[in-house]
């Protein structure tokens, strides 16, 4: 099992089949260009956990500085391939992300998870996350 940054077009494209399980609106034909754009404009990073050469889990994240908490690692996208869940891939990738945050001087790792994702919430609670606030949004 290895975790690597997906930086080449081929590495990014290899994450699509797992990422689309979380972000079902994504199109394969647009995916690499969209990720590249986020990398250039928003400092988005993409990490992939591979086992046996196959992508098993994916994380899209960025580093942010906030007045209320200082530097943090914000986890935009986090998904384990549904066919291999509960095998430790998600926990391994999350541990890697926490270490990545520590090395970048982060005090926190944060994410937003839709209220309907109950299975994901159980995982996050097991991994030491807590609910601290409501996240409000509106269409504009």
N, C-alpha and C positions, 0 to 999 in steps of 0.2 A: 504494500500500500504506500503510495506516495501522494504528496500534495504539491501542486505546482501552480504558478501564475500562468493563466492562459493569455499569452501575449501575441503569438502569431495568428494569422487568419485561420490556419488549420486547427490550432489549439482552441480558439474561440468557437469555431464551427463544431468541434467535437463535443462541446458542452450543450448544444442546442436540445438534443433529445431529452436531457434531464431538466434543463431550464424550462422548457415548454410545459412540463408537468405542473409547474407553479404559475407560469405566465402564458396561459393558453392562447392569448391573443397574438402572440409573436408568430411571425412568418419566417420560415427558414431562409427565404431569399433576401430578407432584410436584416437578419440577425447580426451578422458580422459587422455590417456597416453601422448599425445602431449601437452595438457595443463599442466599436471604435470611436464613434462620435461622443459617447459618454466618457470614454477614457480621455479624450482630448479636451472636452469642455468642462467636465465635472470631476476629474481625477478618479473616475470609477476604476476599480480593480476587480478582476475576475479570477477566482481560485477554483481549481478542480481537484477533487480527490479521485485518484485512479487506483484500481485494483485489477491486476491481471491485464493492464493496458486499457481497461474500460472505465469511462467516467461513471462514478457511482454517486457523487454528490458535488454540488456547485454552490459557490457563494459569490455574490456581487457586493462589493463594499467600498467605502471611502472613509477618509479621515476628515474630521470636522473640528473646528474650534468654536466653542459656545461660551457665552458670558457666564451662564449659570453653572457649568460644570468643567470648563476647560476643554482639553483635547479628548475626543472620543472616536471610537471606531463605530461607524454607522453601517449596519448590515441591511442593504437594500433587498437582496434576494438570497434565499437560503433554502435549498431543496435537496433531498436525497431521492434517488431513483426509487419509485414505488415498488419495483420488483425486488429490491434488496433492502428494504427498511428493516429496522430493528437488528441490524448486524454490527452496529457501532460506527458506521461511516459518518453519520451526522455528528455524533459526539466527538469523534476524532477531528473532523473539520472544525467544529466549534472550538475545541482545545487549541488547534493551530491558530485560529483567528484571535483568540484571547492572547496568545503569545505574540502574535503579530502586533496587536494593539499595545501590549506592554513595551515592546521594542521601539514603538513609535511614540512613546510617552503618553499614551492614552490612560485616562482614569476610569473609563467606562466603555462597555460595548452595548449599543442600543439597537433595537429593531422594532418595527411595527408589524403586527400580525392581525389579520382580519378576524373578527369575532367568531366566524363560522369554522375556523380551523382548529377545532377542539383537540384533535390528535397532536397537532404541532404544539399547542399550548401545554399539554401534558409533558411533552418532551422538554420544553423550555423551563417549566417549573422544576422538573428533575435536574436540570442543568444549572439551577440556582438563580434563574431570572424571577423577577417579581413585577407585578403591575403597579406602576407609579402614577399614571395619569390617563386622561382621556385624550384621544387624538381626534380633533374635529376637522371636517373638510366640507367644502361646498363646491359645486360646479360654477365656473365663471365663463 
